[in-house]
Amino acid sequence: MTVNNVQTALDRVAATEAILGVRLDYMREMAEIGSPVLAKLQAFTALNREPGTGKLPADIRCFATLGAVQADDCGECVQIHINMDRAEGIDAALLRLALARRPQDLPSPLGLAWRFGQAVAANAVDMEDLRQELEGICGRPAMIELSFAIAAARFYPTVKRALGYALSCNLVQVEV
């Protein structure tokens, strides 16, 4: 990779950091090394940002993916989800309840969605019951979209852990 290509990659990482509101040191390292994995990661990110069919309510997606990512991460990835959820207009007080792991205090079906995300991440015994209940509310097309969203939410913490970038927790903040 040429110096210009490395700088372009670093600039793209910096732009992504500005949008997400967190440092992405693992991506920065990939850019500095000139790893082709960065392009694959960016392609996955672009695929994940494509709009769905509109069948999946945004708030259900937000709380289910937040539940899943909370099971896998306690730092930047959770903060990214919080920042993106706030940008979508999700109420800060509701996000704080999810961060405090109080789904029983969330309005239905948001608490259900959060519990489902947690159950999928943990392969919990109640996952199927939660899935059926949520599918009864949202429908099968929405669940297809939600399955991808949950898998995508878990992708980044996995990459970070495997590279040694998930060694400590950070305080997650919900901006009003």
Backbone as CSV, one residue per row, in Angstrom:
resi,resn,N_x,N_y,N_z,CA_x,CA_y,CA_z,C_x,C_y,C_z
1,MET,0.858,-1.173,0.000,0.000,0.000,0.000,0.903,1.235,0.000
2,THR,0.576,2.190,-0.841,1.391,3.403,-0.934,1.105,4.344,0.229
3,VAL,1.979,5.323,0.400,1.804,6.317,1.457,0.474,7.045,1.284
4,ASN,0.145,7.383,0.032,-1.137,8.066,-0.230,-2.323,7.193,0.143
5,ASN,-2.225,5.893,-0.172,-3.318,4.987,0.164,-3.471,4.836,1.678
6,VAL,-2.334,4.771,2.383,-2.379,4.684,3.842,-3.025,5.941,4.409
7,GLN,-2.627,7.108,3.882,-3.203,8.357,4.385,-4.695,8.437,4.082
8,THR,-5.085,7.987,2.909,-6.511,7.972,2.563,-7.286,7.064,3.514
9,ALA,-6.705,5.905,3.805,-7.356,4.978,4.733,-7.451,5.591,6.127
10,LEU,-6.382,6.234,6.572,-6.398,6.892,7.882,-7.422,8.022,7.920
11,ASP,-7.546,8.752,6.835,-8.542,9.824,6.751,-9.967,9.254,6.841
12,ARG,-10.189,8.118,6.194,-11.506,7.493,6.250,-11.822,7.000,7.662
13,VAL,-10.802,6.457,8.341,-11.001,6.029,9.728,-11.327,7.238,10.594
14,ALA,-10.593,8.330,10.404,-10.840,9.553,11.187,-12.260,10.073,10.938
15,ALA,-12.713,10.027,9.700,-14.074,10.478,9.385,-15.111,9.587,10.070
16,THR,-14.861,8.292,10.081,-15.767,7.363,10.750,-15.778,7.612,12.255
17,GLU,-14.602,7.877,12.828,-14.524,8.192,14.255,-15.349,9.435,14.583
18,ALA,-15.277,10.428,13.711,-16.034,11.664,13.947,-17.538,11.393,13.909
19,ILE,-17.973,10.551,13.013,-19.395,10.219,12.902,-19.857,9.413,14.114
20,LEU,-19.051,8.439,14.530,-19.459,7.523,15.596,-19.178,8.061,16.994
21,GLY,-18.266,9.025,17.096,-17.975,9.628,18.391,-17.048,8.834,19.281
22,VAL,-16.298,7.908,18.719,-15.324,7.127,19.482,-14.073,6.916,18.640
23,ARG,-12.978,6.571,19.315,-11.748,6.210,18.609,-11.857,4.773,18.119
24,LEU,-11.327,4.541,16.953,-11.328,3.205,16.352,-9.877,2.768,16.139
25,ASP,-9.181,2.554,17.244,-7.754,2.240,17.173,-7.466,0.971,16.377
26,TYR,-8.325,-0.010,16.457,-8.098,-1.241,15.709,-8.157,-0.989,14.201
27,MET,-9.069,-0.114,13.761,-9.131,0.243,12.339,-7.934,1.107,11.948
28,ARG,-7.538,1.978,12.842,-6.377,2.830,12.598,-5.133,1.959,12.386
29,GLU,-4.973,0.932,13.219,-3.844,0.014,13.057,-3.900,-0.686,11.697
30,MET,-5.078,-1.138,11.315,-5.226,-1.795,10.009,-4.811,-0.854,8.887
31,ALA,-5.213,0.417,9.003,-4.860,1.406,7.978,-3.356,1.634,7.947
32,GLU,-2.738,1.777,9.108,-1.296,2.030,9.174,-0.486,0.868,8.614
33,ILE,-0.960,-0.348,8.852,-0.273,-1.538,8.353,-0.539,-1.734,6.864
34,GLY,-1.642,-1.170,6.395,-2.031,-1.361,5.005,-2.730,-2.687,4.792
35,SER,-3.405,-3.154,5.827,-4.078,-4.452,5.755,-5.285,-4.401,4.824
36,PRO,-5.409,-5.384,3.937,-6.592,-5.453,3.082,-7.864,-5.788,3.870
37,VAL,-7.703,-6.212,5.112,-8.869,-6.504,5.948,-9.668,-5.233,6.207
38,LEU,-9.002,-4.087,6.255,-9.723,-2.833,6.485,-10.777,-2.601,5.404
39,ALA,-10.440,-2.858,4.162,-11.407,-2.679,3.068,-12.584,-3.635,3.241
40,LYS,-12.320,-4.847,3.684,-13.401,-5.805,3.928,-14.283,-5.339,5.076
41,LEU,-13.655,-4.821,6.118,-14.394,-4.303,7.264,-15.273,-3.121,6.852
42,GLN,-14.732,-2.244,6.023,-15.494,-1.096,5.547,-16.639,-1.536,4.627
43,ALA,-16.412,-2.581,3.845,-17.484,-3.102,2.990,-18.607,-3.690,3.846
44,PHE,-18.231,-4.397,4.905,-19.237,-4.941,5.812,-20.009,-3.816,6.479
45,THR,-19.301,-2.776,6.886,-19.947,-1.626,7.519,-20.950,-0.993,6.564
46,ALA,-20.560,-0.818,5.309,-21.464,-0.235,4.313,-22.689,-1.122,4.111
47,LEU,-22.476,-2.425,4.056,-23.579,-3.371,3.902,-24.528,-3.272,5.096
48,ASN,-23.967,-3.134,6.279,-24.764,-3.047,7.500,-25.566,-1.751,7.568
49,ARG,-25.124,-0.709,6.897,-25.823,0.582,6.938,-26.895,0.716,5.880
50,GLU,-26.977,-0.247,4.965,-28.013,-0.183,3.934,-29.382,-0.231,4.601
51,PRO,-30.317,0.567,4.124,-31.643,0.545,4.741,-32.321,-0.804,4.526
52,GLY,-33.115,-1.192,5.499,-33.869,-2.435,5.396,-35.131,-2.223,4.582
53,THR,-36.033,-3.131,4.733,-37.287,-3.058,3.978,-38.296,-2.133,4.629
54,GLY,-37.981,-1.686,5.839,-38.928,-0.859,6.567,-39.877,-1.679,7.416
55,LYS,-39.721,-2.984,7.402,-40.584,-3.862,8.198,-40.166,-3.860,9.671
56,LEU,-38.882,-3.612,9.942,-38.359,-3.653,11.302,-38.389,-2.251,11.904
57,PRO,-39.174,-2.044,12.957,-39.187,-0.732,13.599,-37.791,-0.375,14.136
58,ALA,-37.390,0.862,13.937,-36.049,1.307,14.331,-35.801,1.113,15.816
59,ASP,-36.804,1.379,16.649,-36.574,1.249,18.087,-36.386,-0.204,18.511
60,ILE,-37.083,-1.118,17.867,-36.889,-2.554,18.152,-35.468,-2.951,17.774
61,ARG,-35.025,-2.538,16.582,-33.655,-2.839,16.146,-32.646,-2.266,17.123
62,CYS,-32.845,-1.015,17.525,-31.897,-0.364,18.431,-31.756,-1.125,19.741
63,PHE,-32.868,-1.502,20.348,-32.785,-2.154,21.657,-32.309,-3.599,21.555
64,ALA,-32.688,-4.310,20.502,-32.202,-5.685,20.342,-30.693,-5.699,20.081
65,THR,-30.222,-4.805,19.221,-28.781,-4.796,18.941,-27.995,-4.268,20.140
66,LEU,-28.574,-3.325,20.881,-27.899,-2.853,22.087,-27.782,-3.985,23.105
67,GLY,-28.839,-4.767,23.275,-28.769,-5.910,24.181,-27.692,-6.891,23.771
68,ALA,-27.603,-7.154,22.475,-26.583,-8.086,21.983,-25.179,-7.545,22.174
69,VAL,-24.979,-6.283,21.839,-23.627,-5.736,21.945,-23.215,-5.571,23.408
70,GLN,-24.162,-5.314,24.289,-23.835,-5.248,25.721,-23.350,-6.604,26.223
71,ALA,-23.832,-7.676,25.642,-23.384,-9.009,26.045,-21.948,-9.263,25.595
72,ASP,-21.515,-8.564,24.563,-20.199,-8.810,23.970,-19.161,-7.742,24.267
73,ASP,-19.569,-6.577,24.737,-18.639,-5.459,24.845,-19.057,-4.555,25.990
74,CYS,-18.093,-3.846,26.534,-18.410,-2.901,27.610,-17.712,-1.570,27.373
75,GLY,-17.484,-1.224,26.133,-16.774,0.015,25.862,-17.220,0.688,24.595
76,GLU,-16.294,0.830,23.653,-16.544,1.622,22.455,-17.719,1.118,21.628
77,CYS,-17.883,-0.187,21.512,-18.982,-0.698,20.681,-20.340,-0.345,21.277
78,VAL,-20.458,-0.433,22.596,-21.704,-0.024,23.240,-21.901,1.478,23.042
79,GLN,-20.825,2.254,23.198,-20.922,3.700,23.018,-21.351,4.040,21.596
80,ILE,-20.824,3.333,20.619,-21.224,3.555,19.228,-22.726,3.333,19.073
81,HIS,-23.224,2.250,19.643,-24.658,1.979,19.541,-25.477,3.076,20.211
82,ILE,-25.043,3.502,21.370,-25.756,4.577,22.064,-25.750,5.843,21.207
83,ASN,-24.593,6.196,20.662,-24.502,7.406,19.832,-25.393,7.304,18.598
84,MET,-25.390,6.143,17.948,-26.223,5.960,16.758,-27.709,5.974,17.128
85,ASP,-28.038,5.360,18.250,-29.437,5.339,18.696,-29.922,6.751,19.026
86,ARG,-29.088,7.535,19.675,-29.462,8.926,19.981,-29.649,9.713,18.685
87,ALA,-28.774,9.463,17.699,-28.898,10.159,16.412,-30.208,9.799,15.712
88,GLU,-30.724,8.606,15.999,-32.014,8.186,15.425,-33.188,8.682,16.244
89,GLY,-32.917,9.369,17.345,-33.984,9.935,18.152,-34.466,9.059,19.289
90,ILE,-33.745,8.003,19.601,-34.141,7.146,20.716,-33.955,7.922,22.020
91,ASP,-34.940,7.860,22.880,-34.960,8.602,24.136,-33.792,8.198,25.042
92,ALA,-33.068,9.194,25.543,-31.904,8.958,26.393,-32.269,8.196,27.663
93,ALA,-33.408,8.512,28.252,-33.824,7.834,29.487,-34.041,6.341,29.248
94,LEU,-34.595,5.991,28.094,-34.804,4.576,27.770,-33.466,3.871,27.563
95,LEU,-32.538,4.550,26.910,-31.217,3.956,26.710,-30.506,3.739,28.044
96,ARG,-30.669,4.664,28.961,-30.057,4.499,30.288,-30.630,3.276,31.007
97,LEU,-31.925,3.031,30.843,-32.533,1.842,31.437,-31.918,0.572,30.855
98,ALA,-31.716,0.562,29.548,-31.092,-0.605,28.907,-29.656,-0.778,29.393
99,LEU,-28.921,0.324,29.483,-27.545,0.236,29.969,-27.492,-0.282,31.401
100,ALA,-28.499,0.055,32.194,-28.573,-0.414,33.580,-29.126,-1.835,33.668
101,ARG,-29.411,-2.431,32.518,-29.937,-3.797,32.442,-31.268,-3.923,33.189
102,ARG,-32.153,-2.975,32.872,-33.482,-2.951,33.488,-34.570,-3.052,32.413
103,PRO,-34.588,-4.143,31.662,-35.576,-4.265,30.581,-37.006,-4.267,31.088
104,GLN,-37.215,-4.681,32.318,-38.565,-4.702,32.884,-39.132,-3.290,33.001
105,ASP,-38.267,-2.280,33.013,-38.716,-0.894,33.118,-38.886,-0.221,31.756
106,LEU,-38.517,-0.925,30.696,-38.680,-0.394,29.338,-40.102,-0.670,28.857
107,PRO,-40.635,0.224,28.033,-41.965,-0.058,27.481,-41.907,-1.277,26.563
108,SER,-43.037,-1.964,26.511,-43.132,-3.099,25.603,-43.294,-2.544,24.194
109,PRO,-42.658,-3.082,23.214,-41.844,-4.289,23.150,-40.331,-4.024,23.255
110,LEU,-39.927,-2.839,23.699,-38.497,-2.519,23.739,-37.736,-3.395,24.733
111,GLY,-38.337,-3.639,25.893,-37.702,-4.529,26.864,-37.567,-5.940,26.306
112,LEU,-38.595,-6.379,25.601,-38.556,-7.688,24.950,-37.436,-7.737,23.919
113,ALA,-37.310,-6.695,23.123,-36.263,-6.653,22.101,-34.880,-6.706,22.746
114,TRP,-34.677,-5.943,23.815,-33.385,-5.948,24.511,-33.087,-7.340,25.065
115,ARG,-34.084,-7.960,25.702,-33.890,-9.304,26.257,-33.595,-10.312,25.154
116,PHE,-34.245,-10.144,24.000,-33.981,-11.041,22.876,-32.543,-10.891,22.395
117,GLY,-32.061,-9.651,22.246,-30.673,-9.443,21.841,-29.701,-10.097,22.807
118,GLN,-29.955,-9.947,24.106,-29.127,-10.587,25.131,-29.184,-12.111,24.993
119,ALA,-30.396,-12.644,24.795,-30.573,-14.097,24.703,-29.871,-14.674,23.484
120,VAL,-29.937,-13.977,22.361,-29.240,-14.452,21.164,-27.731,-14.485,21.423
121,ALA,-27.212,-13.416,22.009,-25.774,-13.345,22.276,-25.313,-14.446,23.227
122,ALA,-26.167,-14.818,24.169,-25.802,-15.832,25.162,-26.272,-17.235,24.779
123,ASN,-26.999,-17.343,23.658,-27.625,-18.609,23.278,-28.429,-19.161,24.463
124,ALA,-29.190,-18.276,25.068,-29.934,-18.586,26.279,-31.114,-19.516,25.990
125,VAL,-31.512,-20.247,27.004,-32.596,-21.218,26.832,-33.931,-20.564,26.495
126,ASP,-34.124,-19.313,26.911,-35.394,-18.642,26.630,-35.399,-17.901,25.291
127,MET,-34.325,-18.032,24.523,-34.204,-17.308,23.257,-35.370,-17.611,22.309
128,GLU,-35.738,-18.863,22.166,-36.797,-19.228,21.222,-38.141,-18.652,21.651
129,ASP,-38.430,-18.688,22.924,-39.681,-18.094,23.415,-39.705,-16.593,23.144
130,LEU,-38.597,-15.925,23.404,-38.511,-14.486,23.145,-38.638,-14.194,21.655
131,ARG,-37.998,-15.032,20.827,-38.080,-14.849,19.376,-39.512,-14.969,18.896
132,GLN,-40.203,-15.980,19.366,-41.590,-16.177,18.941,-42.473,-15.008,19.377
133,GLU,-42.246,-14.526,20.578,-43.046,-13.401,21.066,-42.769,-12.142,20.233
134,LEU,-41.497,-11.882,19.965,-41.134,-10.707,19.183,-41.609,-10.841,17.741
135,GLU,-41.501,-12.038,17.183,-41.994,-12.253,15.820,-43.504,-12.056,15.748
136,GLY,-44.212,-12.420,16.801,-45.655,-12.188,16.847,-46.001,-10.702,16.792
137,ILE,-45.109,-9.872,17.301,-45.321,-8.428,17.295,-44.875,-7.810,15.973
138,CYS,-43.703,-8.234,15.488,-43.077,-7.572,14.336,-43.315,-8.268,12.997
139,GLY,-43.484,-9.573,13.026,-43.623,-10.332,11.784,-42.303,-10.942,11.337
140,ARG,-42.418,-11.924,10.473,-41.239,-12.664,10.004,-40.271,-11.792,9.199
141,PRO,-40.735,-10.945,8.270,-39.778,-10.110,7.527,-38.924,-9.234,8.449
142,ALA,-39.519,-8.703,9.493,-38.762,-7.882,10.443,-37.733,-8.729,11.184
143,MET,-38.082,-9.962,11.513,-37.148,-10.838,12.224,-35.961,-11.209,11.346
144,ILE,-36.193,-11.323,10.056,-35.080,-11.594,9.143,-34.099,-10.429,9.188
145,GLU,-34.607,-9.204,9.117,-33.742,-8.022,9.220,-33.062,-7.958,10.584
146,LEU,-33.814,-8.272,11.635,-33.264,-8.199,12.981,-32.148,-9.222,13.183
147,SER,-32.291,-10.389,12.581,-31.230,-11.403,12.727,-29.911,-10.881,12.164
148,PHE,-29.962,-10.210,11.036,-28.740,-9.642,10.463,-28.214,-8.509,11.335
149,ALA,-29.095,-7.658,11.824,-28.666,-6.529,12.650,-27.976,-7.002,13.927
150,ILE,-28.509,-8.040,14.559,-27.888,-8.573,15.775,-26.535,-9.192,15.446
151,ALA,-26.466,-9.951,14.375,-25.183,-10.549,13.988,-24.146,-9.466,13.688
152,ALA,-24.564,-8.428,13.001,-23.647,-7.330,12.671,-23.183,-6.609,13.930
153,ALA,-24.074,-6.420,14.887,-23.712,-5.748,16.136,-22.640,-6.528,16.883
154,ARG,-22.655,-7.834,16.770,-21.699,-8.685,17.478,-20.382,-8.836,16.714
155,PHE,-20.364,-8.466,15.474,-19.180,-8.622,14.629,-18.004,-7.790,15.143
156,TYR,-18.232,-6.521,15.396,-17.140,-5.609,15.757,-16.501,-5.947,17.102
157,PRO,-17.278,-6.242,18.160,-16.622,-6.643,19.402,-15.752,-7.895,19.224
158,THR,-16.182,-8.798,18.364,-15.399,-10.010,18.109,-14.067,-9.670,17.469
159,VAL,-14.093,-8.803,16.459,-12.848,-8.384,15.801,-11.926,-7.700,16.810
160,LYS,-12.491,-6.794,17.602,-11.686,-6.064,18.590,-11.062,-7.011,19.610
161,ARG,-11.843,-7.960,20.118,-11.303,-8.912,21.101,-10.177,-9.733,20.505
162,ALA,-10.379,-10.206,19.288,-9.367,-11.049,18.652,-8.066,-10.293,18.402
163,LEU,-8.151,-8.978,18.247,-6.955,-8.158,18.023,-6.372,-7.577,19.311
164,GLY,-7.016,-7.821,20.438,-6.511,-7.315,21.704,-6.932,-5.898,22.025
165,TYR,-7.995,-5.428,21.409,-8.477,-4.062,21.637,-9.687,-3.997,22.563
166,ALA,-10.003,-5.069,23.231,-11.164,-5.063,24.129,-10.721,-5.540,25.513
167,LEU,-9.634,-4.968,25.999,-9.077,-5.424,27.257,-9.587,-4.684,28.476
168,SER,-10.197,-3.545,28.281,-10.709,-2.796,29.421,-12.047,-2.169,29.084
169,CYS,-12.805,-1.900,30.118,-14.121,-1.293,29.947,-14.004,0.227,29.993
170,ASN,-14.909,0.884,29.335,-14.995,2.348,29.359,-16.380,2.734,29.828
171,LEU,-16.448,3.871,30.490,-17.732,4.405,30.917,-18.524,4.828,29.684
172,VAL,-19.726,4.293,29.541,-20.588,4.621,28.422,-21.475,5.796,28.850
173,GLN,-21.554,6.799,28.002,-22.333,7.994,28.307,-23.475,8.146,27.321
174,VAL,-24.612,8.578,27.838,-25.771,8.854,26.995,-25.962,10.361,27.013
175,GLU,-25.688,10.982,25.874,-25.865,12.429,25.755,-27.338,12.747,25.558
176,VAL,-27.777,13.805,26.169,-29.180,14.212,26.048,-29.378,15.058,24.814
